Amino acid sequence: MNKFGFPRDKRFRYRIDNRWYRINSDGAEVLTLLQEIYDAGVLPRDNYWALRMRPQIRRIECLNVRSVLVLVIEKTSDARMRLLAIWLRGRCGGYLGTSTIASLAHSTGFETQKECVRALQRLSGWGDLREIACNAKHPRIRNLATQRAVKPLGERLSCMLANVQPIPIPKTKLRLWLLTGLVLEYTAPKSIDTIRHALTRIKRLVSR
């Protein structure tokens, strides 16, 4: 039996948030990559595992099969596999499965709670985070889930300028030297129809 808690069959159908899905070829590839990361012996306290597994992580983000990751989170009985799925689900964005992650944020395992809170921050689960910040038993979890107001722009600029060394501006005018034979070509802006077509295609891809 695999560590996922369900068969790795492309025909397998499952339900997430009252909607039916099927493990297609992309979903099967995500499971294969997830198994590779798991088999590499990733440990929660290993600070360099993401660098070693960077190609697999980027491929999972590119495939972006969120429902499969949520299914792993719900079905697996392996704690380390669940942590990996929660972490990757947070990096894929969107809202699917936030209720599942929020429910696990009240589990007894500190590592699971911490990873759930971080994933909810990436998924903009602000309502769930406010509830966790009020009711979580562990003080560190409450602190992680607490939303802090953004510092004023002036204060952020002051902090930035404190680490920037100004470059003096020469008083004499500088001459702009152009490379001999340089040809500057003008590119006309895209038409309204072209821009509209690109935005429509992006909207259609995101809605999937």
Sequence and secondary structure as in RCSB ss.txt:
>XXXX:A:sequence
MNKFGFPRDKRFRYRIDNRWYRINSDGAEVLTLLQEIYDAGVLPRDNYWALRMRPQIRRIECLNVRSVLVLVIEK
TSDARMRLLAIWLRGRCGGYLGTSTIASLAHSTGFETQKECVRALQRLSGWGDLREIACNAKHPRIRNLATQRAV
KPLGERLSCMLANVQPIPIPKTKLRLWLLTGLVLEYTAPKSIDTIRHALTRIKRLVSR
>XXXX:A:secstr
  SSSS   TT EEEETTEEEE  HHHHHHHHHHHHHHHTT  TT TTHHHHTHHHHHHHHHH  HHHHHHHHHH
   HHHHHHHHHHHHHT SSTTHHHHHHHTTSS HHHHHHHHHHHHHTT HHHHHHHHHH SSHHHHHHH     
  HHHHHHHHHTT       SS       TT          HHHHHHHHHHHHHHHH 
